[in-house]
Amino acid sequence: MNDVGNDLLEVVTPDGDIIGSALRKDVHGNNKLLHRVVHVFVFNNRGELLLQQRSLNKDVAPGKWDTSVGGHVDFGESIEVAMQREMEEELGIASDKNVPVFLYKYIHSNDYESELVYSYSFTHDGQIVFNKDEIESVKYYPIREIEEKLGTGLFSDNFEHEFHNYLRLVGFS
């Protein structure tokens, strides 16, 4: 990708039906243009959640800790292909052997954008080779430590919203 802001994304209804298209730079800054994204929670075998610290050069939540993997679904791309692509681009993980498990979808909206988020879970104890253009660092966190640090400004608002959804799903809160 040469100019990320010129990536073409699908504009969708809350049910995920495609109703148009827009450039990434246009959906960021306009919360009326709902677009699809994928998120993957990557856990190790100890149940710790891998978080990524977003690059300081990101236009959204720079330097904040965020979901293990997250990215836009490109125009004409399936959710599954986008998820696989983002896992490989961001963390160097090819999910050929283990298939991520679909958890849920939800709408996350703030003053800046509106996303229809498709969330997955994946267990991985192998090597992580993160994309240094997009990510400052990565770290596995125990779930309780994340819970203790919620609301402190350490995490992106999107991650905090998503993490609460996840805790409800697994019965933590």
C-alpha angles and dihedrals in degrees: 000000000000103000112018092196089064095056109125115234132184119249108218144185120247086266091056098254112148113243101164146324138259139176117263091243088057097049090050104075095024114079091186091073105080111201135177125255135171127223126188125195105211113201130184122222090268090062094250117144120232112227128188125216105224119238115267086234095061117116092219122054098340113201094008123128111248146172115310092253129008136161149139124277105237123228109283093009124125121235091244094051091047091051093050092045094050093047090053096041096047105033106012091243119145108195095205095127102033119041118215113244119235111237108175145303128240142162119255113191132174136156090284107045148345121231134187098214123204108198128202137178126220135177117219132164096167132099121309116209104181126200105252091200090063104025133051095195144328131227138176110236128194109240092240091055090054090049091052092052098047113121094022096105093252095111134053114259089240092055092049090052091047094045091055088052090051094049090052090050094053095038100248094128 
